Structure formats: C-alpha cells, structure tokens
Amino acid sequence: MSMSFVQISVRRWLAGVLATAVVALGLIAVEPSPRAGQAAACTGTSGVTVVVDYGSLGGGVQVACALGDPATGLAALQGAGFTVTGTQRWGLGFVCRINGQPTAATEPCVNTPPASAYWSYWHASGSGAAWTYSTLGATSYNPAPGTVEGWSFGAGVAPSITAP
C-alpha cells in the first residue's frame, strides 16, 4: 500500500515542525545559568554587591556578590544567589518575595503588595555611599560593577546597614 503525495508532504512538514521544536527546546535547556553568587560583598569591580534587609520579616540582613556585570537589578539579585518570586499580575516585573519572604500565607503575590509591606529597591554608588531609592524597576535598571543594590522589606525604608 503506497502513500499519496499529500500524506508524504504532511509527514515531512510534521517532521520539520517537530525537529524545529526539539532544537528550540534544546536552546532553552542549554541557556547559561546566572553565575553563582558569593556570600559576601564584592571586591572592587568584580561584580555587584547585593544587600537584602528582611526588616520586620526576621532573618536580618544578607549580603552577597553577583559576580561579573549583571544586565539588570533583577539579574544581580538572582546572580547573588537569591530566589525571587514575582506577582501573578506583573510577573518578575514586581518583586513580591525574596528567598520565600514574605510567606504565601502573609502575601499571596497576586497583585502588588500594600505600600506598608513591600520590597523597596535601592542603589548605592559603592561601599559607604548613601542609599538612593530606585526610580526604575529592577528589570529596567543596569547596575555597574562595583556598585551596591539594596532591597528592604517594609514601608519603603532604606536597608538598615551602610552599603558594604
């Protein structure tokens, strides 16, 4: 029993679509992961230092280094080893949780959290420099190596430590 020209054409087309999908999935799977962070401030311009102040959530303040030149503040936060959860409405365009804080029981991360309890985003030009509230979101800001990124949970108050 022989196949018709149409059946052969359809099979070839499906094989091409399947091959394209496999190649696309392979490209996604081999996309490089962010570099692992160091659990201390960066040295010189080796990367971007990230400070996360858990404020009223407990857990104190954590400092880590995102090695290299992360393209965004979000990439610096993740590159320093912090896990990030966005909101259902805005995705990672609005950081709702860092390292699982606040918990889902406290903040469901559906929409933006209240102004009294959110992750505020800060910058410092280097060690010892003053904190400046970010006018851009973390996905739009490009921190330079040697600078410090700050995240503080609460009502928009700067991290409680001096930029390391």
Long-range contacts (C-beta under 8 A, 24 or more apart in sequence): 34-66, 34-70, 34-75, 34-78, 34-79, 35-66, 35-67, 35-68, 35-79, 36-67, 36-81, 37-64, 37-65, 37-66, 37-67, 37-79, 37-80, 37-81, 37-82, 38-64, 38-65, 38-67, 38-80, 39-63, 39-64, 39-81, 40-64, 40-65, 41-65, 41-127, 41-148, 41-164, 42-66, 42-67, 42-145, 42-146, 44-146, 45-144, 45-145, 45-146, 46-145, 47-79, 47-145, 48-76, 48-79, 48-80, 48-143, 48-144, 48-145, 48-146, 48-147, 48-148, 48-149, 49-80, 49-127, 49-147, 49-148, 49-149, 49-163, 49-164, 50-76, 50-77, 50-80, 50-82, 50-148, 50-149, 50-150, 50-151, 51-148, 51-149, 51-150, 51-151, 51-159, 51-161, 51-163, 51-164, 52-77, 52-82, 52-98, 52-99, 52-150, 52-151, 52-152, 52-159, 53-150, 53-151, 53-152, 53-153, 53-159, 53-160, 53-161, 54-101, 54-153, 55-152, 55-153, 55-154, 55-157, 55-160, 56-117, 56-153, 56-154, 57-101, 57-102, 57-153, 59-99, 59-101, 61-159, 61-160, 61-161, 62-99, 63-161, 63-164, 68-145, 69-144, 69-145, 70-143, 71-142, 72-138, 72-139, 72-140, 72-141, 72-142, 72-143, 73-121, 73-134, 73-136, 73-137, 73-138, 73-139, 73-141, 73-142, 73-143, 73-149, 74-138, 74-139, 76-143, 76-149, 77-138, 77-149, 77-151, 85-109, 87-111, 87-112, 92-139, 93-137, 93-139, 94-137, 95-119, 95-121, 95-138, 95-151, 98-151, 98-153, 101-153, 102-153, 115-155, 115-156, 116-154, 116-155, 117-153, 117-154, 117-155, 118-153, 118-154, 118-156, 119-151, 119-152, 119-153, 120-151, 120-152, 120-153, 120-154, 120-156, 120-157, 120-158, 121-149, 121-150, 121-151, 122-149, 122-150, 122-151, 122-152, 122-158, 122-159, 123-147, 123-148, 123-149, 123-150, 124-148, 124-150, 124-163, 126-163, 127-163, 127-164, 128-162, 128-163, 129-163, 130-163, 131-158, 131-159, 131-163, 133-158
